[in-house]
Amino acid sequence: MKRTFKFKCNNPGEVLSWSFYDFANSAFATSILAVIFNQYFAEVVAFGPEGTLWNIFGAELRIPGASLFHYAFVISMAMVALSAPILGAAADYSRSKKRYLVTMCLIGCMATGFLYFVRAGDYIGGALLFIIANFAFAGGNVFYNGLLLDISHPDDMGKISGIGWGIGYLGGGLCLLLTLIMLQNPALLGLSEVEVYHTFPVVAIWWLVFTIPLILWVKERRLIEKPPRVNFMRVGFRRVKKTFREIKRYRQLVRFLIAYLLFNDGIETTIITASIFGAEVIGLDPAQLIVFFLVVQGTAFIGSMVFGYLVDWWGNKKALMLSIVVWSVVILWARFIGFLGAPAKEFYLLGILTGMVLGGSQSAARSLLGSFTPPDKGAEFFGFFALCGKFAAILGPLIYGTVVVITGNLQSGILVLLALFIAGGAVLYFVDEKEGMKAVI
């Protein structure tokens, strides 16, 4: 039987407006999490490999800048992990996913803009602002992902998820390009010199402005009967408890979430460590790092689109397994980077490989969860998806950052990440995709 790729959703314009939120907040994902602020915080604000001296339970401990950034990231992810299922359930019940998302967006934009004032030595204030901004960014994605069920048909979910990731990487790449132009051409802004911190308000404005299409044109599907006026947070707690009791009905979902917890450990840690690795191990300067991530963003845009169609054509699980194999190759190569005699060129090749599976793996994972999710539990189940993702974002950076504290070497923890990818792939292998989809009916 010949397959076609026509959209079955009611409003393609609504799909595009929804996707533009990915275009908007990917500026934060690239410029703050992956490329500019993380490296600026680790190298300048928190004094690089030399780090800062902390008194912990009476013992003095020197924490490198990279580890301190990882720990701040861990705290923000812990906040999301604890709140996401409750907020997701409350948003489902009150039919307020869009309102919750916009609130998170506003908080994140404000905190990101204030990063402009962070200078060398302001590692506590800078870490607090980053924690708030990243909590809003990651927490908002719970509601954004939940809206996928409102704007898509089950047969279109893989394509639409892939389009969202693809447009997101395009937005993140364009914002990075803008910051590169700012850094290299300060005269365009009427300044004699542009510092890295000048780019942070640009990210905040970008995030806010390109959220407007979602605010104006995405409609959350509502039930005919309005829910009674109740304490939505209390309802959220009750619904989460009920979901835990009923979770045996969704055995494949549970199995998938365990796999996601493992392999997403590796993905999250790689994303936030890459530019620090490039600066300290490879010796790239900020402009070179931006160019590197522009390469990643460009290939990620292509990879997201390819994987979106691959998911609907080949299946979520097979596409996701392929991406995990490529991730494993990337990590193993990074551990022994330079064995071909050209570390910088090898690093760029790794960037191309990473880009091809970066959006694809996340898009396929989101689509697979969507196929395992009942329509009336969208934000709630995506809240549990975020819970696993954020626990992964806690565990991976925590292990990696601690290994760096102990050894003082960024490459020391890489094989731990390889083990997480292999373990995640092994659990995913035993997920029965057809059985998981039947459980929703």
Protein Blocks (a to p, Z undefined) as FASTA:
>chain_A
ZZdfbdfbfblmlmmmmmmmmmmmmmmmmmmmmmmmmmmmmmmmnopjnopaddeehiac
dddfklmmmmmmmmmmmmmmmmmmmmmmmmmmnopmmmmmmmmmmmmmmmmmmmmmpceh
ilmmmmmmmmmmmmmmmmmmmmmmmmmmmmccfklmmmmmmmmmmmmmmmmmmmmmmmmm
mmmmmmlnopabdcfklmmmmmmmmmmmmmmmmmmmmccdddfbdcddddfklmmmmmmm
mmmmmmmmmmmlmmmmmmmmmmmmmmmmmmmmmmmmmmmmnopafklmmmmmmmmmmmmm
mmmmmmmmmmmmnopklmmmmmmmmmmmmmmmmmmgojlopaklmmmmmmmmmmmmmmmm
mmmmmmmmmmmpcfklmmmmmmmmmmmmmmmmmmmmmmmmmmmmmnopaklmmmmmmmmm
mmmmmmmmmpcfklmmmmmZZ
